[in-house]
């Protein structure tokens, strides 16, 4: 396999998996909003704030792409291609799983707010925990990009 193909495969994992995770996470929260709106339509602002949280993982994948893009050249070394592939796996899978799980946490908070409970703040705090792992995946990607040679 050509090194550039391995690098592009890493970029595809990095962006594709984080985008898929964010899509699932936002869909999970959106479904919860639809149900909660029937019970408590006055809390729309809280619902929107919580339902948007899983979209951040997709943005991390996009940032990771921009960090790695300057190194994806026709004459990329095999070592750099392997590093980009590895970064793609780390960021892609951490973003995929954390966005879905964060969506589930936020959906439960949305349901609680819809039922009349004051759960916005505690849901935001709990939603940070899955997000942390996507942030760590992005940090690993940034650290790998700083070690690549142009």
C-alpha positions as CSV (number, residue, x, y, z in Angstrom):
1,X,0.0,0.0,0.0
2,X,1.2,3.5,-0.9
3,X,1.9,5.6,2.2
4,X,-0.3,8.4,1.0
5,X,-3.3,6.0,0.8
6,X,-2.7,5.0,4.5
7,X,-2.6,8.6,5.4
8,X,-5.9,9.3,3.6
9,X,-7.4,6.3,5.3
10,X,-6.5,7.8,8.6
11,X,-8.0,11.1,7.6
12,X,-11.2,9.3,6.5
13,X,-11.4,7.6,9.9
14,X,-10.7,10.8,11.7
15,X,-13.4,12.8,10.0
16,X,-15.9,10.1,9.1
17,X,-16.2,8.4,12.5
18,X,-16.5,11.7,14.4
19,X,-19.1,12.9,11.9
20,X,-21.1,9.7,12.3
21,X,-20.9,9.9,16.1
22,X,-22.1,13.5,16.1
23,X,-24.9,12.6,13.8
24,X,-26.1,9.8,16.1
25,X,-25.6,11.8,19.2
26,X,-27.6,14.8,17.9
27,X,-30.3,12.5,16.6
28,X,-30.6,10.8,20.0
29,X,-31.0,14.2,21.7
30,X,-33.3,15.5,19.0
31,X,-35.7,12.6,19.6
32,X,-35.7,13.4,23.3
33,X,-36.5,17.0,22.5
34,X,-39.5,16.0,20.4
35,X,-40.9,14.0,23.4
36,X,-40.1,16.6,26.0
37,X,-41.7,19.4,24.0
38,X,-45.0,17.7,24.4
39,X,-44.7,18.0,28.2
40,X,-42.8,21.2,28.7
41,X,-42.5,23.5,25.6
42,X,-41.3,26.4,27.7
43,X,-37.8,24.8,28.2
44,X,-36.9,24.9,24.5
45,X,-33.7,26.9,25.2
46,X,-32.4,24.2,27.6
47,X,-33.3,21.5,25.1
48,X,-31.4,23.2,22.3
49,X,-28.3,23.7,24.5
50,X,-28.2,20.1,25.5
51,X,-29.0,18.7,22.1
52,X,-26.2,20.6,20.5
53,X,-23.4,19.1,22.7
54,X,-22.8,15.9,20.8
55,X,-22.0,17.9,17.6
56,X,-18.7,19.0,19.1
57,X,-17.0,15.7,18.3
58,X,-17.6,16.2,14.6
59,X,-15.8,19.6,14.9
60,X,-12.9,17.8,16.6
61,X,-12.6,15.5,13.6
62,X,-12.6,18.6,11.3
63,X,-9.9,20.2,13.5
64,X,-7.8,17.0,13.4
65,X,-8.0,17.0,9.6
66,X,-6.7,20.6,9.4
67,X,-3.9,19.6,11.8
68,X,-2.8,16.7,9.6
69,X,-3.6,18.0,6.1
70,X,-0.2,19.8,5.6
71,X,1.6,16.5,6.0
72,X,-0.4,14.5,3.5
73,X,1.7,15.0,0.4
74,X,2.7,12.9,-2.6
75,X,6.1,12.1,-1.0
76,X,4.9,11.3,2.5
77,X,7.1,8.9,4.4
78,X,5.7,5.6,5.6
79,X,6.3,6.7,9.2
80,X,4.3,9.9,8.8
81,X,1.5,8.0,7.1
82,X,1.3,5.5,9.9
83,X,1.2,8.3,12.4
84,X,-1.7,10.0,10.6
85,X,-3.5,6.7,10.3
86,X,-3.0,6.1,14.1
87,X,-4.2,9.6,14.9
88,X,-7.3,8.9,12.7
89,X,-8.1,5.8,14.6
90,X,-7.7,7.5,18.0
91,X,-9.7,10.6,17.2
92,X,-12.2,8.8,15.0
93,X,-13.2,6.1,17.6
94,X,-13.0,8.4,20.6
95,X,-15.3,10.9,18.8
96,X,-17.7,8.2,17.6
97,X,-18.3,6.5,20.9
98,X,-18.2,9.7,23.1
99,X,-20.7,11.5,20.9
100,X,-23.2,8.7,21.1
101,X,-22.8,8.3,24.8
102,X,-23.0,12.0,25.4
103,X,-26.2,12.1,23.3
104,X,-27.6,9.5,25.7
105,X,-26.7,11.5,28.8
106,X,-28.2,14.6,27.3
107,X,-31.3,12.8,26.2
108,X,-31.9,11.7,29.8
109,X,-31.4,15.3,31.0
110,X,-33.8,16.5,28.3
111,X,-36.4,14.0,29.5
112,X,-35.9,15.1,33.1
113,X,-36.4,18.8,32.2
114,X,-39.4,17.9,30.2
115,X,-40.8,16.2,33.3
116,X,-40.4,19.4,35.2
117,X,-37.1,18.7,37.0
118,X,-34.4,21.3,37.3
119,X,-31.7,19.1,35.7
120,X,-30.0,21.4,33.1
121,X,-26.9,22.1,35.2
122,X,-26.3,18.6,36.4
123,X,-26.9,17.3,32.9
124,X,-24.3,19.7,31.5
125,X,-21.8,18.5,34.2
126,X,-22.5,14.8,33.4
127,X,-22.2,15.4,29.7
128,X,-18.7,16.7,30.1
129,X,-17.4,13.3,31.1
130,X,-17.9,11.5,27.7
131,X,-16.7,14.8,26.0
132,X,-13.4,14.6,27.8
133,X,-12.4,11.5,25.9
134,X,-13.1,13.1,22.5
135,X,-10.9,16.0,23.7
136,X,-8.2,13.6,24.7
137,X,-8.4,12.1,21.3
138,X,-8.0,15.5,19.7
139,X,-5.0,16.2,22.0
140,X,-3.3,13.0,21.0
141,X,-3.9,14.0,17.3
142,X,-2.3,17.4,18.1
143,X,0.6,15.8,19.8
144,X,1.2,13.4,16.9
145,X,1.0,16.3,14.4
146,X,3.7,18.2,16.3
147,X,6.0,15.2,16.0
148,X,5.6,14.8,12.2
149,X,8.3,16.0,9.9
150,X,7.4,18.0,6.9
